[in-house]
């Protein structure tokens, strides 16, 4: 398989036309000739058109090598060159702010600049899907911050949490439509779903979770994709268990367990142990579930894990959620 042939397969799997991929740097005609083996792109131009179809160079090399039977795992397989550090920092900041209560209006309004940054690229032209979805996620977090700012307002001046979540679900429909239509899920599709899953209704999320696992199967040997698959399973699990949809929650853990068994990933294995204790607590085996979670907490300390949310803090939220589901919840 030539690079052009593989590129064409990936482009078509994402329902992108030559015109949609082309821009001022690489024309549609040049991409067409490359796909047909009539033109060799320089390394910078090749990396550019890969980014236009939301595929990292690492993923492309993995797919090319596996097609020829020459793939060998490398220590840096967890790296993905398509990650955007600035976007990740903005989302982490906004996520932290949503948990702090009301935020000053000026601070919330300032995120309009970040939305514009992604919707209107500096070089002009049509923004990539990555940029469009980045802007949409920032907008969603901005709406949450505005909602939190209304906490002190009269009840009639703010929507209920249920109404607000329905509005967010409607807003992220472009993401859902895209994920349904893509025939091969890579790192971008998995990470996009992972970022938006909490804002998608659970029934749709459950259906998409099945698609995520089946349509990304060919990437499962690539470490960064495999890690994203597990993160997505645990994220969906938290949505389902908080909504008391325990069969779906247990299915997500069962799928995660199979993947962890195949990789021998100790950190995710401990995460699985903690989540199993979480289910026990929600099923009213509070003592047994707490004991299971405490085992995971002990292992976490031995491993020296320094995540954003330590299990000891999450356990407190789980116990509160069991008693007052409408007042406390933890989402991964």
Secondary structure, 3 states (H helix, E strand, C coil): CCHHHHHHHHHHHCCCCHHHHCCCCCCHHHHHHHHCCCCCCCHHHHHHHHHHCCCCHHHHHHHHHHHHCCCCCCCCCCCCCCCCHHHHHHHHHHHHHHCCCCCCHHHHHCCHHHHHHHHCCCCCCCCCHHHHHHHHHHHHHHHHHHHHHCCCCCHHHCCCHHHHHHHHHHHCHHHHHHHHHCCCCCHHHHHHHHHHHHHCCHHHHHHHHHHHHHHCHHHCCCHHHHHHHHHHHHHHHHHHHHCCCHHHHHHHHHHHHHHHHHHCCHHHHHHHHHHHHHHHHHCCCHHHHHHHHHHHHHHHHHHCCCCCCCHHHHHHHHHHHHHCCCCCCCCC
